[in-house]
Amino acid sequence: MMKTIEILGIGCPRCEKTESVIRKAAEGLGWKEEEDFMIFKIKDPSVIASRGVLMTPGVAIDGKVVSSGKIPAQAEILNWFK
């Protein structure tokens, strides 16, 4: 089943790093973008706030916010993908 991954942030360096570590974790599992996962960048501050993310970067997996205010660790990301 394809995972929908949302990066909630205005495009700051921490948001870009978060995208990078998530992409690396997915690819490390042998996943292919557009087949196994899709990454969407949500940059609108009102949308970010409406999702309950008060500190960026935020991450949502399949519509559920799983992290905010930090760059997630590889182990944490792999746990989200289970």
PyMOL commands that set and color helices and strands:
alter all, ss='L'
color gray80, all
select helices_A, chain A and resi 13-28+45-50+74-80
alter helices_A, ss='H'
color red, helices_A
select strands_A, chain A and resi 3-8+37-42+58-61+64-68
alter strands_A, ss='S'
color yellow, strands_A
deselect
rebuild
show_as cartoon
